[in-house]
Amino acid sequence: MTEIQVSRRLPAIRADLQRIAEMVTPGSRVLDIGCGDGGLLDYLVHEKEVDGRGIEIRQERVHLCVSRGLSVIQGDAETDLKDYPAQSFDYVVLSQTLQAMHTPKEVLLQMLRISRRAIVSFHNFGYWRVRFDLLLRGHMPTGGAFNRPWYETTNIHNCTIRDFVDLCHALDIVTEKQISLDHAGRAGRSGRAHFFPNLFGEQAVFLLRRKSS
C-alpha cells in the first residue's frame, strides 16, 4: 500500500509577517519576541524549517503556542533578554511590538547582542493619513493599520520611519534591508511607499545587523 502524505496547509499571516519570513534563511535559529498566538513562528518552523523559539508575556498566549507544538516561554523581553548568551540566534524578530516597549533602545541593543540579525516591524506614525488626522481632525488615527482607539493601544513610544533610521545611525546599527508597506500591505520596488517611505509607508520592516559584523 502506498503511503499518502498530506501536506499541512498553514493559515495566511499578516503582510509584515510575510515580509519577515522572506528575510529568514531556512534552517536558521530564530527567536520571536512577543510571538502572540505563534502564527509567524509556526509558519517559520514548517515553511523554513527553522529552530524556532518564542517569548511571550501573556500566559494564555503561551499556552496557545505550546498547544500548537511550539517552543514558547512566558517572559518579558525588557528584562529577560539579558539572560540569553551572546550570539544565541541567527535572527531575533520583534514584530509590531517595539513601540510598546518602555526601553526600545535597550531592547534593540540586546536583540543584536544575542543574534547575528534583528528583524523589526512597526507602524509608521509619519504616514500621511496619521498626519492628516492629527493636523485637520485633531484626533489620533484609527483607520488601516491603526485599528484601535488611542486608549486601547499598547503604544508608549510612537515613532516614524525616519525616527527609527536616526536611532539606528546613533547606535551604529546597519540596515541591510528596509521595506515599506502601503495601506493595502503591498511592498515593491516602485510606488510612493518605496520612494517616500516616511510619508506613504503605513508600516515598515527592517533587517538589521551590528556595524562590526
Stockholm file with secondary structure:
# STOCKHOLM 1.0

chainA/1-213         MTEIQVSRRLPAIRADLQRIAEMVTPGSRVLDIGCGDGGLLDYLVHEKEVDGRGIEIRQERVHLCVSRGLSVIQGDAETDLKDYPAQSFDYVVLSQTLQAMHTPKEVLLQMLRISRRAIVSFHNFGYWRVRFDLLLRGHMPTGGAFNRPWYETTNIHNCTIRDFVDLCHALDIVTEKQISLDHAGRAGRSGRAHFFPNLFGEQAVFLLRRKSS
#=GR chainA/1-213 SS CCCCCCCCCCCCCCHHHHHHHHHSCTTCEEEEETCTTSHHHHHHHHHSCCEEEEEESCHHHHHHHHHTTCCEEECCHHHHGGGSCTTCEEEEEEESCGGGCSSHHHHHHHHHHHEEEEEEEEECTTSHHHHHIIIIICSCCCSTTCCSCGGGCCCSSCCCHHHHHHHHHHTTEEEEEEEEECTTSCCCSSSHHHHSHHHHCSEEEEEEEETTC
#=GC SS_cons         CCCCCCCCCCCCCCHHHHHHHHHSCTTCEEEEETCTTSHHHHHHHHHSCCEEEEEESCHHHHHHHHHTTCCEEECCHHHHGGGSCTTCEEEEEEESCGGGCSSHHHHHHHHHHHEEEEEEEEECTTSHHHHHIIIIICSCCCSTTCCSCGGGCCCSSCCCHHHHHHHHHHTTEEEEEEEEECTTSCCCSSSHHHHSHHHHCSEEEEEEEETTC
//
